[in-house]
Each structure stands twice: as C-alpha cells, then as structure tokens.
C-alpha cells in the first residue's frame, strides 16, 4: 500500500457475543453437565410425533446437536420439543431449545424457555445473560441493562459473571454513542463521503477466493441483490453496473477465506470490512471502495447476505446505526434482515440529498 493511499473509513460488521458456529460445541459441553431440576414446571408441548416416540432422549439430543451444528434449527426443534416434553425440569434442554429459537428470530418463545431454565436452576446466570442478549437484539436496551444489573447483584464483585456483565453493559453504552436510535436518519453528511452523482451507475466488480468456489454464485447473487436493495431504498437513484475487470470498478466486493482476513480482537469475530479511499486526483471526493467478506467452512450461511448488505451500505457511504432493526447496526444478529429498514432508506436518501 503506497503512503498516499489513505484509508479514511474502515468498518467491521461483527458477530457479537457467542458466535453460532460454537453452538454445536457449546451444546456438547452442556450435555456433560448433569442437570437437576428444581421447582414445578408445566410441560407445554403436545404429544410426540410417532417417529420420535421410539427414540431415547439421549439419541434425540445427539441428533438435535448435529442438526444445530449444521444450522438446521427448524429440523432440530421437534426433537428438542420432545426432549423437553419428556424432561420438563431439565434446564439444559430448554436452554438449547432457546438458542435455536433465537437463531430463527423467535425471541418471545426463546425468552419463555430461558425464563423456565433460569427458574429451574437459579444458581446459573447463563440463561439470564442470554435473555439480556435477546433484549439487545430487540433493541430493548433498558431491559437488557436491568437484567445485567440484576446478575451483578447476585454475584461477587470481580467474579467472572460480574466481569461479563460489565463487558455487556459497556457494549450497550457504546451503542448510545452512535446517536438517537429513533431519529429519522443516522447519516452524517459532515463526516461521511458519498459518491458523486456522476459516478452512477457505479461500476462494481465481484471476486471470490477460488477455494470458496461453492459460494461463488451465492456470493455474486448476494452482492447484486444488495446493490438492488440499496437502489430501491434510494428511490431508484443509486444505480450500478457489474463489470468483469476490477481495474474499471469503483467498488470491488471480495469473498475471502477467513484465514486471510483479520480476526477482530476483543470478543467478536469480524465478518466483513469496507475500506474507502479518496480519489487520487481530487481528495474531496470518494474514489474507491473495497468490500471484503471473511468466510470459512464453519461460517453460518445465514450471515452471508445480511453481511454483504451491510458492507455494501458502507461502500455507498453510510456509517453505523444504533437501532437493531437497521441493516447498518454494527452487529449481525437474528433474524438476519435482508432488507434496508425505513430508517436505512431515509439515511441513504439524506446522504445523497435525495428527496423522498
Ligand atoms: Zn459496519
């Protein structure tokens, strides 16, 4: 990189907290811990489908674990429901079921199961942390703070759970620095640099790491769909053109093996990054954007399209939002939205001074 190649904008979309690729392993660890039920919990599920009736609970849970490791939460769900029906006082089963529900964006049902798990084994804070995380996904920051404060009251100062709660509280505090989550727009034209209108239709090149050949077509489609979504959000204004030659492109979108990318230092995993550069001849305008999506064989396929949509938002000049319903919220989370929100749309229009 030459010294005058000045990067003015760098961004990462990070999977916050537990990354779902560890879910399978996490479940395996949970199976080793023997759970003893406390209190009375009513079973809330209907009778088992016939094909599950002959299987032992251990077999059901093994199968459910394999399915969740492959991100097939919907297929794991009937197995987990049956396990919970048989052992309603087992908090682990409820916790694992809740994790699958969260991945599907079914937050209210997940919270019910987490509350049950928490009542069954009040000594463990894991379900409470998960409830706080779901509240963050829902943008219910005040409720998340209340749960985390409650955890802090239950544990010794300086203990592992106390430090974990402090970490989560400071993450939530950081969202507020991004401004009011309910203002009509989060674009800040003074800080960001849109393209010039004469740059549209903007030339876009797409490249995939040859090692990721199975994802070449889905990635290309994700990029095209992302540009179409932002075009639509801008009222048809932000047009684009796919070109084969990267040297002709103003925006290059790359899918790279994660080993060649950067791991985010500090808890999360960086899923993507967008770099922007000034025009070489005129440093007042944007000249180039490069989107990189980091991928490895364990990556959750649900993340790909929402990550691309987010990074393309940066490539077009947008910054971050602190409303979890916006595509430009900095952490990918269920239900992995693939459509810009109304606020995303008014922000891209504000950035380009497009009248609604
Ligand atoms: Zn970002």
Boltz pocket constraint, residues with backbone or C-beta under 6 A from the ligand:
constraints:
  - pocket:
      binder: B
      contacts: [[A, 11], [A, 12], [A, 13], [A, 310], [A, 314], [A, 320], [A, 328], [A, 329], [A, 330]]
      max_distance: 6.0
